[in-house]
Amino acid sequence: MLTTGRISSEMVLKAAVAGCPLAASLTGATSLAAEAAERLGITLVTYVRGDRMDVCTHPERIEG
């Protein structure tokens, strides 16, 4: 799942229900979203810009 807005815990829950293993945003995520992503096994990526990004949860799933 990719979004341009801030990722909330509700968005992480929707990604989990839809079976998306990764949620990414051009901006940030709430602290509750990061906690939910960790618990639900979702890789949370924020501030995706060009070849840079912040991997918040489950970084072992990202190569490179």
mmCIF file of the N, C-alpha and C atoms, coordinates in Angstrom:
data_MODEL
# 
_entry.id   MODEL 
# 
loop_
_atom_site.group_PDB 
_atom_site.id 
_atom_site.type_symbol 
_atom_site.label_atom_id 
_atom_site.label_alt_id 
_atom_site.label_comp_id 
_atom_site.label_asym_id 
_atom_site.label_entity_id 
_atom_site.label_seq_id 
_atom_site.pdbx_PDB_ins_code 
_atom_site.Cartn_x 
_atom_site.Cartn_y 
_atom_site.Cartn_z 
_atom_site.occupancy 
_atom_site.B_iso_or_equiv 
_atom_site.pdbx_formal_charge 
_atom_site.auth_seq_id 
_atom_site.auth_comp_id 
_atom_site.auth_asym_id 
_atom_site.auth_atom_id 
_atom_site.pdbx_PDB_model_num 
ATOM 1   N N  . MET A 1 1  ? 0.843  -1.155 0.000  1.00 0.00 ? 1  MET A N  1 
ATOM 2   C CA . MET A 1 1  ? 0.000  0.000  0.000  1.00 0.00 ? 1  MET A CA 1 
ATOM 3   C C  . MET A 1 1  ? 0.896  1.228  0.000  1.00 0.00 ? 1  MET A C  1 
ATOM 4   N N  . LEU A 1 2  ? 0.592  2.183  -0.860 1.00 0.00 ? 2  LEU A N  1 
ATOM 5   C CA . LEU A 1 2  ? 1.350  3.437  -0.928 1.00 0.00 ? 2  LEU A CA 1 
ATOM 6   C C  . LEU A 1 2  ? 0.384  4.600  -0.793 1.00 0.00 ? 2  LEU A C  1 
ATOM 7   N N  . THR A 1 3  ? 0.747  5.567  0.023  1.00 0.00 ? 3  THR A N  1 
ATOM 8   C CA . THR A 1 3  ? -0.076 6.740  0.223  1.00 0.00 ? 3  THR A CA 1 
ATOM 9   C C  . THR A 1 3  ? 0.798  7.993  0.242  1.00 0.00 ? 3  THR A C  1 
ATOM 10  N N  . THR A 1 4  ? 0.177  9.117  -0.041 1.00 0.00 ? 4  THR A N  1 
ATOM 11  C CA . THR A 1 4  ? 0.903  10.383 0.013  1.00 0.00 ? 4  THR A CA 1 
ATOM 12  C C  . THR A 1 4  ? 0.740  11.048 1.372  1.00 0.00 ? 4  THR A C  1 
ATOM 13  N N  . GLY A 1 5  ? -0.237 10.588 2.158  1.00 0.00 ? 5  GLY A N  1 
ATOM 14  C CA . GLY A 1 5  ? -0.502 11.188 3.459  1.00 0.00 ? 5  GLY A CA 1 
ATOM 15  C C  . GLY A 1 5  ? 0.095  10.396 4.601  1.00 0.00 ? 5  GLY A C  1 
ATOM 16  N N  . ARG A 1 6  ? -0.111 10.906 5.791  1.00 0.00 ? 6  ARG A N  1 
ATOM 17  C CA . ARG A 1 6  ? 0.395  10.269 7.005  1.00 0.00 ? 6  ARG A CA 1 
ATOM 18  C C  . ARG A 1 6  ? -0.321 8.938  7.231  1.00 0.00 ? 6  ARG A C  1 
ATOM 19  N N  . ILE A 1 7  ? 0.421  7.908  7.613  1.00 0.00 ? 7  ILE A N  1 
ATOM 20  C CA . ILE A 1 7  ? -0.166 6.594  7.852  1.00 0.00 ? 7  ILE A CA 1 
ATOM 21  C C  . ILE A 1 7  ? -0.645 6.510  9.302  1.00 0.00 ? 7  ILE A C  1 
ATOM 22  N N  . SER A 1 8  ? -1.912 6.159  9.464  1.00 0.00 ? 8  SER A N  1 
ATOM 23  C CA . SER A 1 8  ? -2.496 6.010  10.791 1.00 0.00 ? 8  SER A CA 1 
ATOM 24  C C  . SER A 1 8  ? -2.589 4.527  11.148 1.00 0.00 ? 8  SER A C  1 
ATOM 25  N N  . SER A 1 9  ? -2.914 4.253  12.396 1.00 0.00 ? 9  SER A N  1 
ATOM 26  C CA . SER A 1 9  ? -3.077 2.865  12.818 1.00 0.00 ? 9  SER A CA 1 
ATOM 27  C C  . SER A 1 9  ? -4.248 2.215  12.083 1.00 0.00 ? 9  SER A C  1 
ATOM 28  N N  . GLU A 1 10 ? -5.272 2.994  11.761 1.00 0.00 ? 10 GLU A N  1 
ATOM 29  C CA . GLU A 1 10 ? -6.408 2.456  11.023 1.00 0.00 ? 10 GLU A CA 1 
ATOM 30  C C  . GLU A 1 10 ? -5.995 2.015  9.619  1.00 0.00 ? 10 GLU A C  1 
ATOM 31  N N  . MET A 1 11 ? -5.104 2.765  8.992  1.00 0.00 ? 11 MET A N  1 
ATOM 32  C CA . MET A 1 11 ? -4.623 2.405  7.661  1.00 0.00 ? 11 MET A CA 1 
ATOM 33  C C  . MET A 1 11 ? -3.790 1.132  7.721  1.00 0.00 ? 11 MET A C  1 
ATOM 34  N N  . VAL A 1 12 ? -2.998 0.988  8.770  1.00 0.00 ? 12 VAL A N  1 
ATOM 35  C CA . VAL A 1 12 ? -2.196 -0.232 8.939  1.00 0.00 ? 12 VAL A CA 1 
ATOM 36  C C  . VAL A 1 12 ? -3.121 -1.433 9.118  1.00 0.00 ? 12 VAL A C  1 
ATOM 37  N N  . LEU A 1 13 ? -4.170 -1.272 9.899  1.00 0.00 ? 13 LEU A N  1 
ATOM 38  C CA . LEU A 1 13 ? -5.129 -2.352 10.098 1.00 0.00 ? 13 LEU A CA 1 
ATOM 39  C C  . LEU A 1 13 ? -5.803 -2.739 8.785  1.00 0.00 ? 13 LEU A C  1 
ATOM 40  N N  . LYS A 1 14 ? -6.183 -1.756 7.979  1.00 0.00 ? 14 LYS A N  1 
ATOM 41  C CA . LYS A 1 14 ? -6.789 -2.035 6.674  1.00 0.00 ? 14 LYS A CA 1 
ATOM 42  C C  . LYS A 1 14 ? -5.811 -2.763 5.759  1.00 0.00 ? 14 LYS A C  1 
ATOM 43  N N  . ALA A 1 15 ? -4.535 -2.380 5.800  1.00 0.00 ? 15 ALA A N  1 
ATOM 44  C CA . ALA A 1 15 ? -3.519 -3.064 4.996  1.00 0.00 ? 15 ALA A CA 1 
ATOM 45  C C  . ALA A 1 15 ? -3.400 -4.519 5.429  1.00 0.00 ? 15 ALA A C  1 
ATOM 46  N N  . ALA A 1 16 ? -3.438 -4.767 6.733  1.00 0.00 ? 16 ALA A N  1 
ATOM 47  C CA . ALA A 1 16 ? -3.338 -6.135 7.245  1.00 0.00 ? 16 ALA A CA 1 
ATOM 48  C C  . ALA A 1 16 ? -4.534 -6.969 6.791  1.00 0.00 ? 16 ALA A C  1 
ATOM 49  N N  . VAL A 1 17 ? -5.737 -6.413 6.876  1.00 0.00 ? 17 VAL A N  1 
ATOM 50  C CA . VAL A 1 17 ? -6.946 -7.126 6.457  1.00 0.00 ? 17 VAL A CA 1 
ATOM 51  C C  . VAL A 1 17 ? -6.897 -7.434 4.962  1.00 0.00 ? 17 VAL A C  1 
ATOM 52  N N  . ALA A 1 18 ? -6.343 -6.502 4.179  1.00 0.00 ? 18 ALA A N  1 
ATOM 53  C CA . ALA A 1 18 ? -6.241 -6.692 2.728  1.00 0.00 ? 18 ALA A CA 1 
ATOM 54  C C  . ALA A 1 18 ? -5.096 -7.620 2.336  1.00 0.00 ? 18 ALA A C  1 
ATOM 55  N N  . GLY A 1 19 ? -4.233 -7.970 3.300  1.00 0.00 ? 19 GLY A N  1 
ATOM 56  C CA . GLY A 1 19 ? -3.111 -8.861 3.007  1.00 0.00 ? 19 GLY A CA 1 
ATOM 57  C C  . GLY A 1 19 ? -1.894 -8.155 2.446  1.00 0.00 ? 19 GLY A C  1 
ATOM 58  N N  . CYS A 1 20 ? -1.806 -6.846 2.618  1.00 0.00 ? 20 CYS A N  1 
ATOM 59  C CA . CYS A 1 20 ? -0.639 -6.089 2.143  1.00 0.00 ? 20 CYS A CA 1 
ATOM 60  C C  . CYS A 1 20 ? 0.507  -6.252 3.145  1.00 0.00 ? 20 CYS A C  1 
ATOM 61  N N  . PRO A 1 21 ? 1.653  -6.742 2.721  1.00 0.00 ? 21 PRO A N  1 
ATOM 62  C CA . PRO A 1 21 ? 2.765  -6.929 3.649  1.00 0.00 ? 21 PRO A CA 1 
ATOM 63  C C  . PRO A 1 21 ? 3.554  -5.650 3.925  1.00 0.00 ? 21 PRO A C  1 
ATOM 64  N N  . LEU A 1 22 ? 3.283  -4.588 3.148  1.00 0.00 ? 22 LEU A N  1 
ATOM 65  C CA . LEU A 1 22 ? 4.063  -3.358 3.262  1.00 0.00 ? 22 LEU A CA 1 
ATOM 66  C C  . LEU A 1 22 ? 3.149  -2.155 3.114  1.00 0.00 ? 22 LEU A C  1 
ATOM 67  N N  . ALA A 1 23 ? 3.351  -1.161 3.968  1.00 0.00 ? 23 ALA A N  1 
ATOM 68  C CA . ALA A 1 23 ? 2.651  0.115  3.871  1.00 0.00 ? 23 ALA A CA 1 
ATOM 69  C C  . ALA A 1 23 ? 3.716  1.205  3.782  1.00 0.00 ? 23 ALA A C  1 
ATOM 70  N N  . ALA A 1 24 ? 3.593  2.060  2.781  1.00 0.00 ? 24 ALA A N  1 
ATOM 71  C CA . ALA A 1 24 ? 4.594  3.106  2.574  1.00 0.00 ? 24 ALA A CA 1 
ATOM 72  C C  . ALA A 1 24 ? 3.919  4.449  2.367  1.00 0.00 ? 24 ALA A C  1 
ATOM 73  N N  . SER A 1 25 ? 4.616  5.506  2.743  1.00 0.00 ? 25 SER A N  1 
ATOM 74  C CA . SER A 1 25 ? 4.084  6.856  2.612  1.00 0.00 ? 25 SER A CA 1 
ATOM 75  C C  . SER A 1 25 ? 5.180  7.833  2.208  1.00 0.00 ? 25 SER A C  1 
ATOM 76  N N  . LEU A 1 26 ? 4.770  8.865  1.499  1.00 0.00 ? 26 LEU A N  1 
ATOM 77  C CA . LEU A 1 26 ? 5.700  9.938  1.162  1.00 0.00 ? 26 LEU A CA 1 
ATOM 78  C C  . LEU A 1 26 ? 5.977  10.811 2.377  1.00 0.00 ? 26 LEU A C  1 
ATOM 79  N N  . THR A 1 27 ? 5.100  10.728 3.383  1.00 0.00 ? 27 THR A N  1 
ATOM 80  C CA . THR A 1 27 ? 5.291  11.489 4.621  1.00 0.00 ? 27 THR A CA 1 
ATOM 81  C C  . THR A 1 27 ? 5.477  10.509 5.770  1.00 0.00 ? 27 THR A C  1 
ATOM 82  N N  . GLY A 1 28 ? 5.029  10.858 6.956  1.00 0.00 ? 28 GLY A N  1 
ATOM 83  C CA . GLY A 1 28 ? 5.289  10.056 8.141  1.00 0.00 ? 28 GLY A CA 1 
ATOM 84  C C  . GLY A 1 28 ? 4.176  9.107  8.523  1.00 0.00 ? 28 GLY A C  1 
ATOM 85  N N  . ALA A 1 29 ? 4.286  8.593  9.724  1.00 0.00 ? 29 ALA A N  1 
ATOM 86  C CA . ALA A 1 29 ? 3.287  7.692  10.308 1.00 0.00 ? 29 ALA A CA 1 
ATOM 87  C C  . ALA A 1 29 ? 3.146  8.039  11.776 1.00 0.00 ? 29 ALA A C  1 
ATOM 88  N N  . THR A 1 30 ? 1.998  7.742  12.332 1.00 0.00 ? 30 THR A N  1 
ATOM 89  C CA . THR A 1 30 ? 1.807  7.971  13.757 1.00 0.00 ? 30 THR A CA 1 
ATOM 90  C C  . THR A 1 30 ? 2.532  6.893  14.557 1.00 0.00 ? 30 THR A C  1 
ATOM 91  N N  . SER A 1 31 ? 2.770  7.174  15.819 1.00 0.00 ? 31 SER A N  1 
ATOM 92  C CA . SER A 1 31 ? 3.433  6.181  16.665 1.00 0.00 ? 31 SER A CA 1 
ATOM 93  C C  . SER A 1 31 ? 2.545  4.953  16.843 1.00 0.00 ? 31 SER A C  1 
ATOM 94  N N  . LEU A 1 32 ? 1.235  5.145  16.891 1.00 0.00 ? 32 LEU A N  1 
ATOM 95  C CA . LEU A 1 32 ? 0.320  4.002  16.989 1.00 0.00 ? 32 LEU A CA 1 
ATOM 96  C C  . LEU A 1 32 ? 0.373  3.152  15.720 1.00 0.00 ? 32 LEU A C  1 
ATOM 97  N N  . ALA A 1 33 ? 0.579  3.788  14.573 1.00 0.00 ? 33 ALA A N  1 
ATOM 98  C CA . ALA A 1 33 ? 0.703  3.044  13.315 1.00 0.00 ? 33 ALA A CA 1 
ATOM 99  C C  . ALA A 1 33 ? 1.951  2.169  13.342 1.00 0.00 ? 33 ALA A C  1 
ATOM 100 N N  . ALA A 1 34 ? 3.039  2.702  13.852 1.00 0.00 ? 34 ALA A N  1 
ATOM 101 C CA . ALA A 1 34 ? 4.282  1.926  13.934 1.00 0.00 ? 34 ALA A CA 1 
ATOM 102 C C  . ALA A 1 34 ? 4.117  0.748  14.892 1.00 0.00 ? 34 ALA A C  1 
ATOM 103 N N  . GLU A 1 35 ? 3.458  0.963  16.013 1.00 0.00 ? 35 GLU A N  1 
ATOM 104 C CA . GLU A 1 35 ? 3.218  -0.129 16.962 1.00 0.00 ? 35 GLU A CA 1 
ATOM 105 C C  . GLU A 1 35 ? 2.328  -1.200 16.340 1.00 0.00 ? 35 GLU A C  1 
ATOM 106 N N  . ALA A 1 36 ? 1.280  -0.775 15.646 1.00 0.00 ? 36 ALA A N  1 
ATOM 107 C CA . ALA A 1 36 ? 0.365  -1.721 15.002 1.00 0.00 ? 36 ALA A CA 1 
ATOM 108 C C  . ALA A 1 36 ? 1.087  -2.507 13.910 1.00 0.00 ? 36 ALA A C  1 
ATOM 109 N N  . ALA A 1 37 ? 1.898  -1.821 13.111 1.00 0.00 ? 37 ALA A N  1 
ATOM 110 C CA . ALA A 1 37 ? 2.633  -2.493 12.035 1.00 0.00 ? 37 ALA A CA 1 
ATOM 111 C C  . ALA A 1 37 ? 3.587  -3.539 12.601 1.00 0.00 ? 37 ALA A C  1 
ATOM 112 N N  . GLU A 1 38 ? 4.240  -3.221 13.684 1.00 0.00 ? 38 GLU A N  1 
ATOM 113 C CA . GLU A 1 38 ? 5.150  -4.173 14.326 1.00 0.00 ? 38 GLU A CA 1 
ATOM 114 C C  . GLU A 1 38 ? 4.390  -5.420 14.777 1.00 0.00 ? 38 GLU A C  1 
ATOM 115 N N  . ARG A 1 39 ? 3.267  -5.210 15.452 1.00 0.00 ? 39 ARG A N  1 
ATOM 116 C CA . ARG A 1 39 ? 2.463  -6.333 15.957 1.00 0.00 ? 39 ARG A CA 1 
ATOM 117 C C  . ARG A 1 39 ? 1.839  -7.162 14.840 1.00 0.00 ? 39 ARG A C  1 
ATOM 118 N N  . LEU A 1 40 ? 1.412  -6.499 13.760 1.00 0.00 ? 40 LEU A N  1 
ATOM 119 C CA . LEU A 1 40 ? 0.696  -7.182 12.677 1.00 0.00 ? 40 LEU A CA 1 
ATOM 120 C C  . LEU A 1 40 ? 1.626  -7.743 11.599 1.00 0.00 ? 40 LEU A C  1 
ATOM 121 N N  . GLY A 1 41 ? 2.928  -7.515 11.747 1.00 0.00 ? 41 GLY A N  1 
ATOM 122 C CA . GLY A 1 41 ? 3.878  -8.052 10.781 1.00 0.00 ? 41 GLY A CA 1 
ATOM 123 C C  . GLY A 1 41 ? 3.925  -7.290 9.466  1.00 0.00 ? 41 GLY A C  1 
ATOM 124 N N  . ILE A 1 42 ? 3.608  -6.001 9.509  1.00 0.00 ? 42 ILE A N  1 
ATOM 125 C CA . ILE A 1 42 ? 3.618  -5.168 8.308  1.00 0.00 ? 42 ILE A CA 1 
ATOM 126 C C  . ILE A 1 42 ? 4.905  -4.342 8.295  1.00 0.00 ? 42 ILE A C  1 
ATOM 127 N N  . THR A 1 43 ? 5.557  -4.319 7.152  1.00 0.00 ? 43 THR A N  1 
ATOM 128 C CA . THR A 1 43 ? 6.727  -3.459 7.000  1.00 0.00 ? 43 THR A CA 1 
ATOM 129 C C  . THR A 1 43 ? 6.228  -2.045 6.754  1.00 0.00 ? 43 THR A C  1 
ATOM 130 N N  . LEU A 1 44 ? 6.619  -1.124 7.610  1.00 0.00 ? 44 LEU A N  1 
ATOM 131 C CA . LEU A 1 44 ? 6.185  0.273  7.523  1.00 0.00 ? 44 LEU A CA 1 
ATOM 132 C C  . LEU A 1 44 ? 7.351  1.119  7.037  1.00 0.00 ? 44 LEU A C  1 
ATOM 133 N N  . VAL A 1 45 ? 7.136  1.817  5.923  1.00 0.00 ? 45 VAL A N  1 
ATOM 134 C CA . VAL A 1 45 ? 8.174  2.641  5.312  1.00 0.00 ? 45 VAL A CA 1 
ATOM 135 C C  . VAL A 1 45 ? 7.632  4.065  5.183  1.00 0.00 ? 45 VAL A C  1 
ATOM 136 N N  . THR A 1 46 ? 8.413  5.045  5.635  1.00 0.00 ? 46 THR A N  1 
ATOM 137 C CA . THR A 1 46 ? 7.980  6.439  5.572  1.00 0.00 ? 46 THR A CA 1 
ATOM 138 C C  . THR A 1 46 ? 9.009  7.302  4.852  1.00 0.00 ? 46 THR A C  1 
ATOM 139 N N  . TYR A 1 47 ? 8.594  8.486  4.513  1.00 0.00 ? 47 TYR A N  1 
ATOM 140 C CA . TYR A 1 47 ? 9.447  9.483  3.851  1.00 0.00 ? 47 TYR A CA 1 
ATOM 141 C C  . TYR A 1 47 ? 10.143 8.898  2.614  1.00 0.00 ? 47 TYR A C  1 
ATOM 142 N N  . VAL A 1 48 ? 9.350  8.253  1.765  1.00 0.00 ? 48 VAL A N  1 
ATOM 143 C CA . VAL A 1 48 ? 9.873  7.676  0.527  1.00 0.00 ? 48 VAL A CA 1 
ATOM 144 C C  . VAL A 1 48 ? 10.112 8.822  -0.449 1.00 0.00 ? 48 VAL A C  1 
ATOM 145 N N  . ARG A 1 49 ? 11.387 9.033  -0.793 1.00 0.00 ? 49 ARG A N  1 
ATOM 146 C CA . ARG A 1 49 ? 11.762 10.123 -1.698 1.00 0.00 ? 49 ARG A CA 1 
ATOM 147 C C  . ARG A 1 49 ? 12.954 9.671  -2.526 1.00 0.00 ? 49 ARG A C  1 
ATOM 148 N N  . GLY A 1 50 ? 12.735 9.494  -3.825 1.00 0.00 ? 50 GLY A N  1 
ATOM 149 C CA . GLY A 1 50 ? 13.827 9.076  -4.696 1.00 0.00 ? 50 GLY A CA 1 
ATOM 150 C C  . GLY A 1 50 ? 14.406 7.754  -4.243 1.00 0.00 ? 50 GLY A C  1 
ATOM 151 N N  . ASP A 1 51 ? 15.705 7.735  -3.953 1.00 0.00 ? 51 ASP A N  1 
ATOM 152 C CA . ASP A 1 51 ? 16.342 6.490  -3.513 1.00 0.00 ? 51 ASP A CA 1 
ATOM 153 C C  . ASP A 1 51 ? 16.515 6.445  -1.991 1.00 0.00 ? 51 ASP A C  1 
ATOM 154 N N  . ARG A 1 52 ? 15.763 7.288  -1.268 1.00 0.00 ? 52 ARG A N  1 
ATOM 155 C CA . ARG A 1 52 ? 15.858 7.330  0.196  1.00 0.00 ? 52 ARG A CA 1 
ATOM 156 C C  . ARG A 1 52 ? 14.512 6.999  0.820  1.00 0.00 ? 52 ARG A C  1 
ATOM 157 N N  . MET A 1 53 ? 14.554 6.403  2.003  1.00 0.00 ? 53 MET A N  1 
ATOM 158 C CA . MET A 1 53 ? 13.345 6.095  2.748  1.00 0.00 ? 53 MET A CA 1 
ATOM 159 C C  . MET A 1 53 ? 13.725 5.717  4.167  1.00 0.00 ? 53 MET A C  1 
ATOM 160 N N  . ASP A 1 54 ? 12.763 5.805  5.072  1.00 0.00 ? 54 ASP A N  1 
ATOM 161 C CA . ASP A 1 54 ? 12.948 5.360  6.452  1.00 0.00 ? 54 ASP A CA 1 
ATOM 162 C C  . ASP A 1 54 ? 12.124 4.091  6.645  1.00 0.00 ? 54 ASP A C  1 
ATOM 163 N N  . VAL A 1 55 ? 12.778 3.003  6.993  1.00 0.00 ? 55 VAL A N  1 
ATOM 164 C CA . VAL A 1 55 ? 12.086 1.744  7.249  1.00 0.00 ? 55 VAL A CA 1 
ATOM 165 C C  . VAL A 1 55 ? 11.858 1.668  8.757  1.00 0.00 ? 55 VAL A C  1 
ATOM 166 N N  . CYS A 1 56 ? 10.599 1.722  9.162  1.00 0.00 ? 56 CYS A N  1 
ATOM 167 C CA . CYS A 1 56 ? 10.244 1.792  10.575 1.00 0.00 ? 56 CYS A CA 1 
ATOM 168 C C  . CYS A 1 56 ? 10.085 0.434  11.242 1.00 0.00 ? 56 CYS A C  1 
ATOM 169 N N  . THR A 1 57 ? 9.560  -0.542 10.509 1.00 0.00 ? 57 THR A N  1 
ATOM 170 C CA . THR A 1 57 ? 9.347  -1.868 11.084 1.00 0.00 ? 57 THR A CA 1 
ATOM 171 C C  . THR A 1 57 ? 9.770  -2.943 10.086 1.00 0.00 ? 57 THR A C  1 
ATOM 172 N N  . HIS A 1 58 ? 10.236 -4.041 10.611 1.00 0.00 ? 58 HIS A N  1 
ATOM 173 C CA . HIS A 1 58 ? 10.649 -5.208 9.812  1.00 0.00 ? 58 HIS A CA 1 
ATOM 174 C C  . HIS A 1 58 ? 11.603 -4.863 8.665  1.00 0.00 ? 58 HIS A C  1 
ATOM 175 N N  . PRO A 1 59 ? 12.729 -4.197 8.965  1.00 0.00 ? 59 PRO A N  1 
ATOM 176 C CA . PRO A 1 59 ? 13.685 -3.814 7.909  1.00 0.00 ? 59 PRO A CA 1 
ATOM 177 C C  . PRO A 1 59 ? 14.322 -4.999 7.193  1.00 0.00 ? 59 PRO A C  1 
ATOM 178 N N  . GLU A 1 60 ? 14.279 -6.181 7.796  1.00 0.00 ? 60 GLU A N  1 
ATOM 179 C CA . GLU A 1 60 ? 14.885 -7.352 7.165  1.00 0.00 ? 60 GLU A CA 1 
ATOM 180 C C  . GLU A 1 60 ? 14.202 -7.722 5.855  1.00 0.00 ? 60 GLU A C  1 
ATOM 181 N N  . ARG A 1 61 ? 13.033 -7.172 5.596  1.00 0.00 ? 61 ARG A N  1 
ATOM 182 C CA . ARG A 1 61 ? 12.310 -7.463 4.350  1.00 0.00 ? 61 ARG A CA 1 
ATOM 183 C C  . ARG A 1 61 ? 12.729 -6.575 3.186  1.00 0.00 ? 61 ARG A C  1 
ATOM 184 N N  . ILE A 1 62 ? 13.524 -5.559 3.461  1.00 0.00 ? 62 ILE A N  1 
ATOM 185 C CA . ILE A 1 62 ? 13.935 -4.601 2.429  1.00 0.00 ? 62 ILE A CA 1 
ATOM 186 C C  . ILE A 1 62 ? 15.373 -4.899 2.034  1.00 0.00 ? 62 ILE A C  1 
ATOM 187 N N  . GLU A 1 63 ? 15.610 -5.064 0.758  1.00 0.00 ? 63 GLU A N  1 
ATOM 188 C CA . GLU A 1 63 ? 16.973 -5.301 0.245  1.00 0.00 ? 63 GLU A CA 1 
ATOM 189 C C  . GLU A 1 63 ? 17.557 -4.014 -0.316 1.00 0.00 ? 63 GLU A C  1 
ATOM 190 N N  . GLY A 1 64 ? 18.848 -3.895 -0.205 1.00 0.00 ? 64 GLY A N  1 
ATOM 191 C CA . GLY A 1 64 ? 19.531 -2.779 -0.850 1.00 0.00 ? 64 GLY A CA 1 
ATOM 192 C C  . GLY A 1 64 ? 19.803 -1.617 0.033  1.00 0.00 ? 64 GLY A C  1 
# 
